[in-house]
Amino acid sequence: MVKRTCDMRMGLTVGLCLLLGLHPCSVAFSAEEPVTISKSEEYFPDTLGSRWTYRGQISEGPLQSIELKFFTNVSTVSGTKTMNGVTVTVFHDTNPGDHGPSDSFYRRDAVGIVYYGSDPGTPLEKQITPYQIFRFPLRIPSSFQQFDRMGVDFGSDMDRDQTDEKVDTQGWSKVIGRETITVPAGTFQDAVKVEARMNMKIHLSGSRHTVSGIDVMTAWFAKGVGLVKYSERQELSAIKEDRGVITEITEELEDYDIKAAKPH
């Protein structure tokens, strides 16, 4: 699957909620009238040296044999670099989604945030980036399609016939509302709740069968802090006699240090 845990990490990631031992609570407001959030960029701080520490939990495997693991991830704004002729901000994560260290690249401007991929990234991710993950100003509710790619290289030989599969994939981003949410780092009022959804149809070259996959991530961003929590659920249907695989990941903010922006 495409590594979605990276693609919503502006301050500080890209499902279903998994409760940790401390039972964090999320209290939704009543249905809101459509609203535009001024200074939307304040929900995605990216000043150099800012740091976020997350407590994570992951469960994965076929339904009959789920393995549960815990992990820690530290995300830091480490600098900038040039990609495709534009300057992007680099976020270094020590263990996002329990996948090991990686860098993720973003460009934020007046019209929103564009994701430029990660290093290391998957072959599929490299073919669909860059794409927009947020549009400014944020509007509640709102949604847009991020990408729609047909017949791209999946980068994996799932049916073991010596040929990588092709995949059709689409992605959507949705701003759902505002909530008060409690995580180990504290309680955050009016956190913006968003959802990123990706659908995949993987065409097996050997059997000519199609395997379906879905990745849904729900995330909460607090003003002046950034990402405080995300929950992600990935599902991949069965291949031949294999059982389908489900992966659920949650990261919650444990500690953070947002550096002040330098005056221009």
Buried (B, 14 or more C-beta within 10 A) or exposed (E): BBBBBBBBBBBBBBBEEBEBEEEBEBEEEEEEEEBEBEEBBBBBBBEBEBBBBBBBBBBBEEEEEEEEEEBEBBBBBBEBBEBEEEEBBBBBBBBBBBBEEBBBBBBBEEEBBBBBBBBEBBEBBBBBBBBBBBBBBBBBEBBEEBBEBEEBEBBBBBBEEEEBBBBBBBBBBBBBBBBBBBBBBEBBEBBBBBBBBBBBBBBBBBEEEBBEBBBBBBBBBBBEBBBBBBBBBBBBBEBEEEEBBBBBBBBBBBEBEBEEEEEE
